[in-house]
């Protein structure tokens, strides 16, 4: 999923998963802001209910993603095609994400 020819947004839903709606909105905004040139996934920690989200879900059952990215509930990460992290922020802050996307995909 990473290191291909497209950017990838990863939204983290950890324990409690109070930010699933914000992560879903951030994923939609990212795909739109990247003019369809970005894939988006929700990374779900153990016990997170993701049945209603339209975003493809990756399960982080052992916490490897959370540990590697130092992820906290409600964060989004944009991984560039070269594998480097291009953006890290709060899913609820769509303005900051949109500014990054405009600078990257203008």
N, C-alpha and C positions, 0 to 999 in steps of 0.2 A: 503494500500500500504506500510506502514511502520511497522516495528516491526515484520516482518515475519522472515523467515529463510534465507533471502537474503539481500545483500546490495542494496541500492537504490540511484541512482544519480538523483538529481533535478537540472535542469538548468533554470535560471531565465531570462526571456525576458520581460523587463519592457517597459515603455513608450518609443516610438521611435524604439524599437526592432532592433537595429543595429547589435546585436550579434547573431541573429538566426543561421547564418551559423556556427559561432564558437561553439555555443551550440550544434548544430547537430553533428559537428565533435567530440566534447568532449564526447558526449553520445556514439558515435560509438567506440571511443578509450577506454572508460571506460568498455563497455561491452566486448570488445576484451581483454583488460588488466585483467579483472576479470574472464577470461576464460568462459564467458557465465553465471557466477554466480551473475550477477547484473542486475537489472531492471533500465531503464532510462526513465525519463519523462521531458518534457519541461513545465515549469510553465509560463503561459502567462498572462501578465497584460492586462488591458482593451485596446481594439483596436489593439492588436498585430496581424499581419497577419501571420498565421501559416499554411496556406493551403499547402505549398509545403514541409514542413518538414516530414520525415518519422518517427520521434520520437513521441510517444503518447503525447497528449497535455492535461494539466490540466489548467483550466481557473481560474485566481485569480482576478475575477471581482471586489471584494470589497477590495482587497489589504491586505487580512489577512495573506497570506504567506509572502509577502514583509515585513509586519510589524513584524511578529514573528521571521523571520530570518534576519532582517535588510538587506534584499537583495537589491543589485543594479544590474543594467543591465549588463548581461554577466557573472554573477557569477555562479559557480556550487557548489553543496553541495553533499557530500556522507554521507548518513545516514546508520549507521551500523544496523545489524539485532536486536540489543538490544535497538534501538531507539536513541542512542547517535550520535552526529555529529562527523564523523571521519575525514572529510576534507572539507575545504572551500577555494575556489580559483577562479582565473580568467579563464574562458573557453578558452581564447586564449593562456594560458600557459599550453600547453599539456605536456611539459616536467615535470612540477611539479606534475601534475595529474598522469602521468605515473610512476613517482618515488613512489608516495603514493601507487598506485595499486601494483607495484612490491613488495613493503615491506609488503603489506597486503595479497597478493595472491600468494606469492612465495612458 
